[in-house]
Amino acid sequence: MNKADLIDVIAEEAGITKTQANAALDSFTNAVTKTLKNGGKVTLVGFGTFLLSYREGRRGHNPQTKAQINIKEKVVARFKGGKELLATLKGSMKDLKPLLQKKKRTKQ
């Protein structure tokens, strides 16, 4: 689902126009971004939490050349699913599993 699809769903389910749904979605993403930028977190009870996470620098390798590289430390945005969301997904795992399995690569 992309932003346009999400706007369509929001507009339909909330009984509002697509323009209003777009404004609401933009307001939401702006609020989450601003809160994270200020070091906070956004918790939607039952759905999940948007938060920042610190990743320490580490050594890695270039998969093509196998050369060792240093990966710099960084701060990343994360989403941690809430209890209700995770319970819902767990309940439908048998339906989701085939969609999420990685396709096996075949060498030619």
ChimeraX commands (.cxc) that place a marker at each C-alpha (Angstrom):
marker #1 position 0.00,0.00,0.00 radius 0.5
marker #1 position 1.33,3.43,-0.88 radius 0.5
marker #1 position 0.29,6.89,0.34 radius 0.5
marker #1 position -2.43,7.32,-2.30 radius 0.5
marker #1 position -3.95,3.93,-1.40 radius 0.5
marker #1 position -3.87,4.83,2.29 radius 0.5
marker #1 position -5.56,8.17,1.62 radius 0.5
marker #1 position -8.32,6.36,-0.30 radius 0.5
marker #1 position -8.91,3.96,2.61 radius 0.5
marker #1 position -8.91,6.74,5.22 radius 0.5
marker #1 position -11.33,8.85,3.17 radius 0.5
marker #1 position -13.71,5.94,2.65 radius 0.5
marker #1 position -13.66,4.62,6.23 radius 0.5
marker #1 position -13.89,8.06,7.87 radius 0.5
marker #1 position -16.47,9.40,5.41 radius 0.5
marker #1 position -14.32,12.40,4.45 radius 0.5
marker #1 position -12.91,13.69,1.19 radius 0.5
marker #1 position -9.56,12.57,-0.16 radius 0.5
marker #1 position -8.28,16.13,0.34 radius 0.5
marker #1 position -9.23,16.00,4.02 radius 0.5
marker #1 position -7.72,12.52,4.38 radius 0.5
marker #1 position -4.48,13.73,2.77 radius 0.5
marker #1 position -4.36,16.71,5.16 radius 0.5
marker #1 position -4.95,14.40,8.15 radius 0.5
marker #1 position -2.25,11.96,7.04 radius 0.5
marker #1 position 0.22,14.79,6.41 radius 0.5
marker #1 position -0.53,16.23,9.86 radius 0.5
marker #1 position 0.04,12.84,11.45 radius 0.5
marker #1 position 3.36,12.21,9.69 radius 0.5
marker #1 position 4.53,15.76,10.45 radius 0.5
marker #1 position 3.68,15.36,14.14 radius 0.5
marker #1 position 5.49,12.01,14.36 radius 0.5
marker #1 position 8.52,13.41,12.53 radius 0.5
marker #1 position 8.69,16.51,14.72 radius 0.5
marker #1 position 8.35,14.48,17.91 radius 0.5
marker #1 position 11.10,12.04,16.88 radius 0.5
marker #1 position 13.34,14.91,15.78 radius 0.5
marker #1 position 13.00,16.36,19.30 radius 0.5
marker #1 position 13.98,13.02,20.86 radius 0.5
marker #1 position 10.47,11.93,21.87 radius 0.5
marker #1 position 8.34,8.96,20.99 radius 0.5
marker #1 position 4.76,8.56,19.77 radius 0.5
marker #1 position 2.65,5.81,21.32 radius 0.5
marker #1 position -0.69,4.73,19.89 radius 0.5
marker #1 position -2.03,2.31,22.51 radius 0.5
marker #1 position -2.81,-1.06,20.96 radius 0.5
marker #1 position -1.24,-0.15,17.61 radius 0.5
marker #1 position 2.39,0.59,18.43 radius 0.5
marker #1 position 5.14,3.10,19.15 radius 0.5
marker #1 position 7.33,5.18,16.88 radius 0.5
marker #1 position 10.71,5.77,18.51 radius 0.5
marker #1 position 14.37,6.45,17.86 radius 0.5
marker #1 position 17.05,3.84,18.27 radius 0.5
marker #1 position 20.84,4.24,18.39 radius 0.5
marker #1 position 22.98,1.87,16.36 radius 0.5
marker #1 position 26.64,1.66,17.28 radius 0.5
marker #1 position 29.28,1.65,14.59 radius 0.5
marker #1 position 30.48,-1.75,13.52 radius 0.5
marker #1 position 32.64,-3.56,11.02 radius 0.5
marker #1 position 31.01,-5.00,7.96 radius 0.5
marker #1 position 31.96,-6.14,4.51 radius 0.5
marker #1 position 31.16,-5.23,0.94 radius 0.5
marker #1 position 29.27,-8.26,-0.40 radius 0.5
marker #1 position 30.68,-7.83,-3.91 radius 0.5
marker #1 position 34.35,-7.36,-3.07 radius 0.5
marker #1 position 34.40,-8.96,0.40 radius 0.5
marker #1 position 36.45,-5.95,1.55 radius 0.5
marker #1 position 36.12,-4.96,5.23 radius 0.5
marker #1 position 34.36,-1.62,5.80 radius 0.5
marker #1 position 33.50,0.49,8.84 radius 0.5
marker #1 position 29.81,1.21,9.24 radius 0.5
marker #1 position 29.27,4.49,11.09 radius 0.5
marker #1 position 27.07,4.88,14.16 radius 0.5
marker #1 position 23.63,6.29,13.47 radius 0.5
marker #1 position 20.21,7.04,14.86 radius 0.5
marker #1 position 17.30,5.29,13.15 radius 0.5
marker #1 position 13.52,5.56,13.40 radius 0.5
marker #1 position 11.79,2.39,14.56 radius 0.5
marker #1 position 8.25,1.15,14.94 radius 0.5
marker #1 position 7.42,-1.34,17.66 radius 0.5
marker #1 position 4.05,-3.05,17.23 radius 0.5
marker #1 position 1.59,-2.92,20.12 radius 0.5
marker #1 position -0.04,-5.91,21.81 radius 0.5
marker #1 position -3.32,-5.72,19.89 radius 0.5
marker #1 position -1.61,-5.32,16.51 radius 0.5
marker #1 position 0.76,-8.21,17.19 radius 0.5
marker #1 position -2.07,-10.42,18.45 radius 0.5
marker #1 position -4.07,-9.70,15.30 radius 0.5
marker #1 position -1.11,-10.51,13.08 radius 0.5
marker #1 position -0.32,-13.65,15.04 radius 0.5
marker #1 position -3.90,-14.83,14.59 radius 0.5
marker #1 position -3.58,-14.53,10.83 radius 0.5
marker #1 position -0.02,-15.85,10.57 radius 0.5
marker #1 position -1.02,-18.91,8.53 radius 0.5
marker #1 position -2.47,-16.55,5.90 radius 0.5
marker #1 position 0.50,-14.16,6.02 radius 0.5
marker #1 position 3.34,-16.69,6.07 radius 0.5
marker #1 position 3.23,-17.59,2.35 radius 0.5
marker #1 position 3.23,-13.88,1.46 radius 0.5
marker #1 position 6.27,-13.17,3.62 radius 0.5
marker #1 position 8.50,-16.11,2.74 radius 0.5
marker #1 position 11.58,-15.17,0.74 radius 0.5
marker #1 position 11.67,-16.46,-2.77 radius 0.5
marker #1 position 14.54,-18.84,-3.33 radius 0.5
marker #1 position 17.14,-17.67,-5.80 radius 0.5
marker #1 position 18.03,-20.00,-8.61 radius 0.5
marker #1 position 21.51,-19.89,-10.09 radius 0.5
marker #1 position 21.67,-19.86,-13.84 radius 0.5
marker link #1:1,2 radius 0.2
marker link #1:2,3 radius 0.2
marker link #1:3,4 radius 0.2
marker link #1:4,5 radius 0.2
marker link #1:5,6 radius 0.2
marker link #1:6,7 radius 0.2
marker link #1:7,8 radius 0.2
marker link #1:8,9 radius 0.2
marker link #1:9,10 radius 0.2
marker link #1:10,11 radius 0.2
marker link #1:11,12 radius 0.2
marker link #1:12,13 radius 0.2
marker link #1:13,14 radius 0.2
marker link #1:14,15 radius 0.2
marker link #1:15,16 radius 0.2
marker link #1:16,17 radius 0.2
marker link #1:17,18 radius 0.2
marker link #1:18,19 radius 0.2
marker link #1:19,20 radius 0.2
marker link #1:20,21 radius 0.2
marker link #1:21,22 radius 0.2
marker link #1:22,23 radius 0.2
marker link #1:23,24 radius 0.2
marker link #1:24,25 radius 0.2
marker link #1:25,26 radius 0.2
marker link #1:26,27 radius 0.2
marker link #1:27,28 radius 0.2
marker link #1:28,29 radius 0.2
marker link #1:29,30 radius 0.2
marker link #1:30,31 radius 0.2
marker link #1:31,32 radius 0.2
marker link #1:32,33 radius 0.2
marker link #1:33,34 radius 0.2
marker link #1:34,35 radius 0.2
marker link #1:35,36 radius 0.2
marker link #1:36,37 radius 0.2
marker link #1:37,38 radius 0.2
marker link #1:38,39 radius 0.2
marker link #1:39,40 radius 0.2
marker link #1:40,41 radius 0.2
marker link #1:41,42 radius 0.2
marker link #1:42,43 radius 0.2
marker link #1:43,44 radius 0.2
marker link #1:44,45 radius 0.2
marker link #1:45,46 radius 0.2
marker link #1:46,47 radius 0.2
marker link #1:47,48 radius 0.2
marker link #1:48,49 radius 0.2
marker link #1:49,50 radius 0.2
marker link #1:50,51 radius 0.2
marker link #1:51,52 radius 0.2
marker link #1:52,53 radius 0.2
marker link #1:53,54 radius 0.2
marker link #1:54,55 radius 0.2
marker link #1:55,56 radius 0.2
marker link #1:56,57 radius 0.2
marker link #1:57,58 radius 0.2
marker link #1:58,59 radius 0.2
marker link #1:59,60 radius 0.2
marker link #1:60,61 radius 0.2
marker link #1:61,62 radius 0.2
marker link #1:62,63 radius 0.2
marker link #1:63,64 radius 0.2
marker link #1:64,65 radius 0.2
marker link #1:65,66 radius 0.2
marker link #1:66,67 radius 0.2
marker link #1:67,68 radius 0.2
marker link #1:68,69 radius 0.2
marker link #1:69,70 radius 0.2
marker link #1:70,71 radius 0.2
marker link #1:71,72 radius 0.2
marker link #1:72,73 radius 0.2
marker link #1:73,74 radius 0.2
marker link #1:74,75 radius 0.2
marker link #1:75,76 radius 0.2
marker link #1:76,77 radius 0.2
marker link #1:77,78 radius 0.2
marker link #1:78,79 radius 0.2
marker link #1:79,80 radius 0.2
marker link #1:80,81 radius 0.2
marker link #1:81,82 radius 0.2
marker link #1:82,83 radius 0.2
marker link #1:83,84 radius 0.2
marker link #1:84,85 radius 0.2
marker link #1:85,86 radius 0.2
marker link #1:86,87 radius 0.2
marker link #1:87,88 radius 0.2
marker link #1:88,89 radius 0.2
marker link #1:89,90 radius 0.2
marker link #1:90,91 radius 0.2
marker link #1:91,92 radius 0.2
marker link #1:92,93 radius 0.2
marker link #1:93,94 radius 0.2
marker link #1:94,95 radius 0.2
marker link #1:95,96 radius 0.2
marker link #1:96,97 radius 0.2
marker link #1:97,98 radius 0.2
marker link #1:98,99 radius 0.2
marker link #1:99,100 radius 0.2
marker link #1:100,101 radius 0.2
marker link #1:101,102 radius 0.2
marker link #1:102,103 radius 0.2
marker link #1:103,104 radius 0.2
marker link #1:104,105 radius 0.2
marker link #1:105,106 radius 0.2
marker link #1:106,107 radius 0.2
marker link #1:107,108 radius 0.2
view
